[in-house]
Amino acid sequence: MPTSDVLAAAHLRIARPTDRLPAVVDFYTRLLDFSVLGQFQDHDGFDAVMLGHAGAGYHLEFTIQTGHAVGDAPTRDHLLVFYIPDVEAWRKMTSRIERNGIPSVPSWNPYWDRHGKRYEDPDGYRVVLQNGTWPR
Protein backbone atom coordinates (compact mmCIF):
# COMPACT_ATOMS: atom_id res chain seq x y z
CA MET A 1 0.00 0.00 0.00
CA PRO A 2 1.49 3.42 -0.95
CA THR A 3 2.28 5.75 1.94
CA SER A 4 -0.31 8.27 0.70
CA ASP A 5 -3.04 5.62 1.05
CA VAL A 6 -1.86 4.72 4.54
CA LEU A 7 -1.97 8.33 5.73
CA ALA A 8 -5.26 9.02 3.95
CA ALA A 9 -6.87 6.30 6.09
CA ALA A 10 -5.09 7.28 9.31
CA HIS A 11 -6.87 8.79 12.30
CA LEU A 12 -5.37 12.18 13.27
CA ARG A 13 -4.69 13.20 16.89
CA ILE A 14 -3.79 16.82 17.47
CA ALA A 15 -2.05 17.04 20.83
CA ARG A 16 -1.41 20.27 22.69
CA PRO A 17 -0.22 21.13 26.17
CA THR A 18 -2.19 23.54 28.32
CA ASP A 19 -2.03 25.19 31.73
CA ARG A 20 -5.84 25.37 31.87
CA LEU A 21 -7.09 21.82 31.30
CA PRO A 22 -10.54 22.19 32.94
CA ALA A 23 -11.26 25.49 31.13
CA VAL A 24 -10.09 24.11 27.76
CA VAL A 25 -12.22 20.97 28.17
CA ASP A 26 -15.22 23.14 29.08
CA PHE A 27 -14.71 25.38 26.01
CA TYR A 28 -14.56 22.50 23.53
CA THR A 29 -17.30 20.37 25.11
CA ARG A 30 -19.84 23.01 26.11
CA LEU A 31 -19.40 25.47 23.23
CA LEU A 32 -18.30 23.25 20.33
CA ASP A 33 -20.13 20.02 21.25
CA PHE A 34 -17.01 17.85 21.51
CA SER A 35 -17.29 14.70 23.65
CA VAL A 36 -14.72 13.29 26.04
CA LEU A 37 -13.37 10.23 24.22
CA GLY A 38 -10.80 9.28 26.83
CA GLN A 39 -8.60 10.60 29.60
CA PHE A 40 -5.79 9.64 31.92
CA GLN A 41 -4.19 10.98 35.08
CA ASP A 42 -0.61 10.93 36.32
CA HIS A 43 0.88 9.04 33.40
CA ASP A 44 4.56 9.83 34.00
CA GLY A 45 3.50 13.21 35.43
CA PHE A 46 0.95 14.04 32.72
CA ASP A 47 -2.83 14.29 32.79
CA ALA A 48 -4.77 14.39 29.51
CA VAL A 49 -8.23 14.53 28.03
CA MET A 50 -9.04 13.43 24.47
CA LEU A 51 -11.96 15.25 22.85
CA GLY A 52 -13.73 14.58 19.59
CA HIS A 53 -16.81 13.39 17.78
CA ALA A 54 -17.75 9.72 17.37
CA GLY A 55 -16.76 8.52 13.92
CA ALA A 56 -14.69 11.58 13.02
CA GLY A 57 -11.24 11.04 11.54
CA TYR A 58 -9.58 13.22 14.15
CA HIS A 59 -9.57 14.09 17.83
CA LEU A 60 -7.87 16.61 20.08
CA GLU A 61 -5.72 15.75 23.08
CA PHE A 62 -4.99 18.34 25.75
CA THR A 63 -2.28 17.58 28.28
CA ILE A 64 -1.08 19.19 31.48
CA GLN A 65 2.21 18.37 33.17
CA THR A 66 2.49 18.82 36.92
CA GLY A 67 4.93 21.60 37.76
CA HIS A 68 5.45 22.73 34.16
CA ALA A 69 3.97 25.93 32.65
CA VAL A 70 3.44 26.11 28.87
CA GLY A 71 1.93 29.59 28.51
CA ASP A 72 -0.45 30.91 25.89
CA ALA A 73 -0.61 30.43 22.12
CA PRO A 74 2.63 31.58 20.50
CA THR A 75 0.89 33.57 17.73
CA ARG A 76 -2.56 34.74 16.66
CA ASP A 77 -2.31 32.58 13.54
CA HIS A 78 -2.33 29.18 15.29
CA LEU A 79 -5.69 27.90 14.09
CA LEU A 80 -8.04 24.96 14.20
CA VAL A 81 -10.39 25.40 11.25
CA PHE A 82 -13.78 23.70 11.06
CA TYR A 83 -15.73 23.97 7.81
CA ILE A 84 -19.48 24.11 8.46
CA PRO A 85 -21.38 24.13 5.16
CA ASP A 86 -24.90 24.61 6.55
CA VAL A 87 -25.42 28.34 7.21
CA GLU A 88 -28.10 27.77 9.87
CA ALA A 89 -25.93 25.28 11.80
CA TRP A 90 -23.03 27.75 11.52
CA ARG A 91 -25.19 30.63 12.82
CA LYS A 92 -26.49 28.53 15.73
CA MET A 93 -22.99 27.57 16.80
CA THR A 94 -21.51 31.06 16.51
CA SER A 95 -24.53 32.56 18.33
CA ARG A 96 -24.21 30.07 21.19
CA ILE A 97 -20.54 30.86 21.62
CA GLU A 98 -21.16 34.61 21.64
CA ARG A 99 -24.12 34.27 24.06
CA ASN A 100 -21.65 32.61 26.43
CA GLY A 101 -19.49 35.72 26.46
CA ILE A 102 -16.86 34.62 23.94
CA PRO A 103 -16.52 37.37 21.30
CA SER A 104 -15.38 36.75 17.76
CA VAL A 105 -11.84 38.10 17.33
CA PRO A 106 -10.31 39.69 14.22
CA SER A 107 -8.34 37.38 12.01
CA TRP A 108 -4.58 37.76 11.62
CA ASN A 109 -5.01 36.54 8.03
CA PRO A 110 -7.88 38.50 6.44
CA TYR A 111 -8.94 35.43 4.41
CA TRP A 112 -10.72 34.01 7.48
CA ASP A 113 -12.81 37.19 7.93
CA ARG A 114 -14.67 36.64 4.64
CA HIS A 115 -16.85 33.64 5.56
CA GLY A 116 -15.98 32.75 9.10
CA LYS A 117 -15.64 33.75 12.71
CA ARG A 118 -12.72 33.19 15.04
CA TYR A 119 -12.82 32.54 18.75
CA GLU A 120 -10.00 32.17 21.25
CA ASP A 121 -9.92 29.18 23.52
CA PRO A 122 -8.71 29.69 27.12
CA ASP A 123 -5.07 29.36 26.00
CA GLY A 124 -5.42 31.97 23.23
CA TYR A 125 -5.43 29.46 20.37
CA ARG A 126 -7.93 30.39 17.73
CA VAL A 127 -10.77 28.24 16.47
CA VAL A 128 -12.17 29.24 13.07
CA LEU A 129 -15.75 28.33 12.27
CA GLN A 130 -15.83 28.73 8.51
CA ASN A 131 -19.20 28.80 6.77
CA GLY A 132 -18.32 26.73 3.73
CA THR A 133 -16.95 23.43 2.55
CA TRP A 134 -13.43 22.22 2.18
CA PRO A 135 -12.77 21.64 -1.53
CA ARG A 136 -11.92 17.98 -2.01
ABEGO torsion letter per residue (X at the ends): XBAAAAAAABBBBBBBBBABAAAAAAAAAAAAGBBBABBBBGBGGBBBBBBBBBGBABBBBBBBBBGBBAEBBABAABBBBBBBABAAAAAAAAAAAAAAGBBBBBBABAAAAAABBBBBBAAGBBBBBBBEBBBX
